[in-house]
Amino acid sequence: MLKKTLLALPAVALLIGCSSSPDSQLSYENCMFPDAPRTSAPDWVCYAPVEGIWIQGVGYSPRLGSGMGVMTDAAAAEARAQIAANFSTHVNSRLQSLVDEQTVNGRNLSTANIERVQRTVTSMQLTYTRIYHTVQTPTGGVYVLVGLNEKGYEENVQRLLAEAEMTDDTELYQEFLMEKANQELDAAQASMTP
């Protein structure tokens, strides 16, 4: 126990040292289109958080002769790939902290089940994503904002647990993942308000 405590202290000190102060907020005021750097772009093009979207991705397609529909589809596919990677990272980081804790609300958890979920999340396809915004750049390219809202996030977590063939602790895992997601959303919203 003492060894674990001694090993955890430097990690905590590192996290505290690297944390940002509440006064330092990200600014998206000077967001410009990457393919037209002299033209202002909507904040979401620069990955500014959008209220109501839990996980978001921004995709881009250059101007194509095949038209706006194909360009939008290509940009949306890129954005959905970002969302899938972010979802996988969210779930895996939460599961890692769950493994570290070994209990949630006083109940023991099965490490084998956690590992099964981690393997499943890397191969699953997300559902319930949708295009929130589309904007054409001065050069003719298109940027697309695709997002996953709270309900979509919950549905994907439920599907993930079902695909991982969770036989025990399913409700506990889902409660843990949603609690962590709610905490992160609250923190993101707090950092966006002046």
N, C-alpha and C positions, 0 to 999 in steps of 0.2 A: 504494500500500500504506500509506504514511504517513497519507494522508487518511482511509482506512478506519479505521485505528487511532485517529486523533484523534477521529473521529466516534463510535467505539464506547466510548471512555473515559467520556464523560458518561452514556451509557446504563447502563454497568456501575455507575458511582457512584450513579445513581438507584436501580437495583435493590438495591444493597447498603443504601442508606439506607432503602428502603421494606421491606426484609425484616424478618420478625419474629424475635425472639430465641427460642431453644429453650425458654426458661422460660415464654413466654406461650402458653398453650394455650387454645383455645376451650372455653368451658364451656356445657354444655347442661343444667345442673342445674335451672334454673328454666323449663323448657319448659312453656308453657301453650297450650291450644287457642286459636287466634286468634278463633274464634267463641264461645268460653266462657273468657275470660281469667282467671277465678278457679279454673279446673280444670287440674290437672297433666296433661300429655300425654306420650306416649312420646317419647324423644329424637329419633327419626327424623322426627317431625312438624316439628321445628325444623331439619331437614336435617343432623342429626348423621350422620357417616359410619357405615355399617353394615359390619361385617367380612364379607368375601367378595363384596361388591358393588363392582364397579369404577366403574360410573356409575349413579347413582340419581336418581329423581324422585319428588316427593310431589305427589299430586293431591287435590283437594277437591271435594266436591259437597254443596250444601245439601240439607236434607230435601226430598224430592220425593214427591208422592202416588203416583207410579208404582212406588215400592218400592225396597228395598235393592239389588236386582240392577241396575237402571238407574242408581242413584246410584254404585254401585261401578264400572260401565262408564264413566260420565262422568268420575269421578275418575281412573281408570286411563288414560283417553285424555289427560287433562291431564298426568299424570305422564310418559306416553310422549312427549309433545311436548317436555317438558323434557329428557328423556334424548336425544332426537334432536338438540336444539339443543346439548347438552353434548358429544355424540359429534362433531358437526360442528366445534365449537370445538376439541376435543382434537386431531382429525386436522388441521385447518387450522393450528393453532399448531405442531404438530410438522413439518408440511410447510414452514411458513415458516422454521423453524430449519434445515430441510434445504436449502432454497433458499439461505439465508445461508451455510451451510457449503459447499455445492456438491459435497462429497464425503462419503462415509461409508465408513469402513474403507479409505480410499485409493482408492476407485472413484468416477469421475465420474458424475453423474446428469443426466438429461435434464430441463430446466426445463419443456419442453412436456408431458412426462408428469405432472409435479407439478401443473401447472395443470389438466390433464384430471381428475386425481383430485379437486382442489379443487372443480371444477364438478360432478362426480358426487356428492360427499358432500352437497351442499346439496339434491339432489333424491331421494336414496335413502330408503327406509323401513327402519327397523331391525327385525331379527328376533331371536328368542331372549330377548326381555324377558319378565319374569314378575312377578306380584304376590307380594311377600314378606310384607307385613303389611297388615291392614285394621283400622281402629278407628272406632267410632261415637262422636261427640261428645255431650255432654249436651244440646245443642240439636237433636240428630237428624241432623246432617250426618255425612259419612263422609270420612275421610282414608285414602289408599291409598299404600303405598310400592311402587313398581315399580323393578326393577333389572335390570342387565345384568352377569352375572358374567364371569370371565376367559375362559371358553370362548366365551360369547356375543360378547364383545368381539372375540376372534380371528376368529370366524366372520364377523362384520360387516366386519372389515378385509379378509378374503379376498374377500368378496362385493363390497366397494367396489372393490377392485383389478380384479376380473373385470368389473364393470360399466363401469369406466373404460377397458376394453380395453387394459390394460397389456400391451405386447409385450416390453418389456425391463425389467430391474431390478426385476421383481415381488418376488422373494425379498428383495432389498435393502430395498425400501420396507417390506415387511411386518416384516422384522427391526428396522428403525429404529423403526417405530410401536410394536411390542411392547416394545422396549427402553425407550422413553420411558414407556410406560404402566406397566411394571414399576417404574421409578424413582419415578414419582408415587405408585403404590400403596404402595411401601415407605416413602416419606416420610409419607404419610397415616397409615399404621399406626404409625409411630414417634411421630407427634404425638399419637396417641390413648392410648399407654401412659404411665402416670404415672412 
